[in-house]
Amino acid sequence: MTELGGFQDRVARIDLSEGEVAYESIDEEDAKKYIGARGLGAKYVFDQGPDVDPLGPDNLLAFMNGPLSGTQVTMSGRIAVCTKSPLTGTITDSHHGGWSGARLKWAGFDGLTFEGEADEPVYAYVEDGEVELRDASHLWGEGVHDTRDRLEEEHEGSYGKNLSLMAIGPGGENGVKYACIMNEDDRASGRGGTGCVMGSKNLKAIVIKSTTKMPKPADPETFKEGHQQAMQAITESEVTAPNEGGLSLYGTNVLMNIGEEMDGLPTKNGKYTSTESMRDAEGVDIDAERVSGENVRENILVDEPTCHSCPVACKKEVEVDVMHKGEELNVETESYEYETAYALGPNSGHTERDEIAVMLDRCNDMGIDTIDAGNMMAMAMEMSEEGKLEDVGELEWGDTETMIDLIEQIGHREGDLADLLAEGPRRVAEQKDAHENSLAVKGQTIAAYDPRCMKGMGIGYATSNRGACHLRGYTPAAEILGVPEKVDPYEYEGKGQLTAQFQDLHAISDSFDICKFNAFAEGIEEYVNQYNGMTGRDVSEEELLEAGERIYTLERYYNNLNGFDGSDDSLPERFLEDGIRGQGASEGEYCELDEMKAEYYEHRGWVDGVVPDEKLDDLGIEVGPGTGVSGSGGAAAPSDD
């Protein structure tokens, strides 16, 4: 057990095959070494065994909060979902904001872990330190939105007051490899196919009922000092200042115009580095400004909801009216994000603002990741142009009418094209000999940062433990926003080390579990003071950073035991030297991946992407047989792939 502050010292172990629930304490040594949320979740998933089938009953699905979740700490409303990904075959963790993480803590839990497979659809009901499995047959087949409404009515509660929901839609039920888990406010644990794992277990939803019961810090004076320091940093930041900073005013989509101006916005499946470059080359009517945060705020914004304990309110709720096949659609939806707008918009060859909102709403209701959904359709558009999809159906660039319908078809796997795209980029590439059309790393597609422009993002995509990801190590903070200091986005030297440092820092915040956006203002000093104050520990900055490195290394070790090494730390060919060079402000640029990998591996102490046994020992990772690799000879040269 653990007596550290911030923990409830209670995890529910749910065996869906047997319909049984057991309860256990948190091992205090694990809590100290792996912090919580993402870190502890990774440890639990590792202990379950790296060689499990992602869609088999032995795969563990862990919903974990951290020692700062649900506390007074700013932006502490997040929860981590950890499992083995059916999309990538790697370990994955996917987080969402809102109130689910906080309410799970208030209901008496640090985590819920699910294994096995229920005979019939079920949902988990959580209240007062107990978990009950209930019949969900009446909900199976329903979209997320109807599921949300029906469960709110059944439990005579109210979202935002005493209820939270985490649910899957048809995408998870039907095995879409990038299906996600949605909460009541359309916040998504979007990446890695966590919803697909949930569907494979016949688990439709988790309902949590609790009033506000925020944990008290073990060391109030230290916590107060850290909290005040963090609040000051957030309110003084040009990025996060409430009602003033770019993130607060425009949400994540504040980056759309910035990315466009830098020629760092992947467009038309990454062929171009901006919509301007596509417009100039092809003479098409496309302009990123139409889908920017500024445009959204001025024209379709209706509300600015927020998460637990967050003054920034980055979420932007919009309302649009769209004519679709002769029918007027009125849609009101949350989370018109930069990544969503990029993937469903410019990267798919159009900038129709209102149609993107409709697509977003349908993705949320189907429970599928907007990034992978948009990028899969962009991949299909390019493949159609090259005649690779003639046997299953084709999709033209910027065909928003078909895209709107195709999202629902993917969720239900209706039709040959939708069924194919539901498998994700790696399987489509393998089946159709279309590897050059894929923007994926380890089977997961990239986000809205072009690695020909932002070189740190190139090595970040390549070395992310969960497949291409901007959130494992958010180097655009330094490359675009100058946090903690400005670096040249086009310079590749130093980016290997910078990326590793960001990855370790984000492993810490993900394990607290607090929003990464605090990192635009806060740093390791604020993290240490708030963590020590809440838990009662007295760790140094170096010790906390080592915990971040330990978590990241454990995840890499898990992947190594599944056969991943440096050859998998790759990028789509079009971003490399022999691919498609950047245009405009990025004229002639490509991503110098091999050089950055060598620097990154040297800094990490890895051998061609593999964690040597000495590194495991140094970090106190005492699980598994070791990789059998020695680091005594130095890091091997990266492969040429």
Secondary structure, DSSP 8 states (H G I E B T S, - for coil): ----TT----EEEEETTTTEEEEE---HHHHHHH-SHHHHHHHHHHHH-TTS-TTSTTS-EEEE--TTTTSSSTT---EEEEEE-TTTSSEEEEEE-SSHHHHHHHTT-SEEEEES--SS-EEEEEETTEEEEEE-TTTTT--HHHHHHHHHHHTT--BTTTEEEEE--HHHHTT-TTB-EEETTS-EE-SSSHHHHHHHTTEEEEEEE--------SSHHHHHHHHHHHHHHHHH-TTT-TTTSHHHHHGGGGHHHHHHHHT-S-BTTTTBSSHHHHHHHH-----GGGGSHHHHHHHTEEE----TT-SS----EEEEEEEETTEEEEEEES---HHHHHHHTGGGT---HHHHHHHHHHHHHHTB-HHHHHHHHHHHHHHHHTTS-TTT----TT-HHHHHHHHHHHHHT-SHHHHHHTT-HHHHHHHHT-GGG--EETTEE--S--TTT-HHHHHHHHH-TTSS-SSSS-THHHHTS-SSS---TT--TTHHHHHHHHHHHHHHHHHHT--GGGGGT--HHHHHHHHHHHH-----HHHHHHHHHHHHHHHHHHHHHTT--GGGS---GGGSTTS----GGGTT----HHHHHHHHHHHHT-BTTB--HHHHHHTT---SS--S---TT--------
